[in-house]
Amino acid sequence: MLSDQSIRMAEIVRELRADSDDSETILRAISKTAVDSVPGTEYASVTLVTKGQIETPVIVGDLAGKSDDLQREFHEGPCVRSAVDDTTIVIDDMRHEQRWPRYAESAAELGIGSMACFCLYINGNDFGALNLISTTTHAFDADALAVGELFAAHCATAFSAVHEKEQLHAALNSRDIIGQAKGMVMERYRIDADAAFRLLARLSQDSNVKLVDVAQQIVDAGPE
């Protein structure tokens, strides 16, 4: 049974990956598919912790967004902990949750009955978690959690692949922009490629602006 479920999840995630060209698209697809695929799920979100900042780039249902808002406000909650600790966290009854008392009290008032949070990825100091929410208590039984963990594991691989592709495209685009700017500087000042690059690098250092941003400014300004 678990093997069949794994095959099905792998097929679903392969489709998500094929249809997604950027991180936000695949995270949105992951959240929506989680609602449809994991028993007991009514709402879903992906929580990202990037350089210490908590972000929720995608949500399915207002309740998921409000849940993350509370965690940002109180600086506590299951979603962040699941991501940072690389573990699955289950809250069977939000009314009796003691680990995050301020969050739990407010979440219960919103109508959140139970939650399940799964680590999606850890990349240095950046983390991501998939969060499933239900308005009923004890919504996620052992079978639902097994499906959720399986789904999250497959999604982690798909997200990593899309993110790496995104970074590669960004790197190639940066290289092209720097190349354009270097060519414009060479033409304007009648200098060779090495001298033009050194000039761009010095401008970047003196202005404390990334090299690619300096190059973009030059390209946007055009020849003068």
Salt bridges, closest charged atoms under 4 A:
ASP21 OD1 - LYS165 NZ 3.92
GLU24 OE2 - ARG28 NH2 2.82
ASP36 OD2 - LYS32 NZ 3.53
ASP69 OD1 - ARG72 NH2 2.48
GLU76 OE1 - ARG102 NH2 3.99
ASP85 OD1 - ARG81 NH1 3.30
ASP93 OD2 - ARG95 NH2 2.80
ASP93 OD2 - HIS96 ND1 3.43
GLU97 OE2 - ARG99 NE 2.73
GLU166 OE1 - HIS163 ND1 3.68
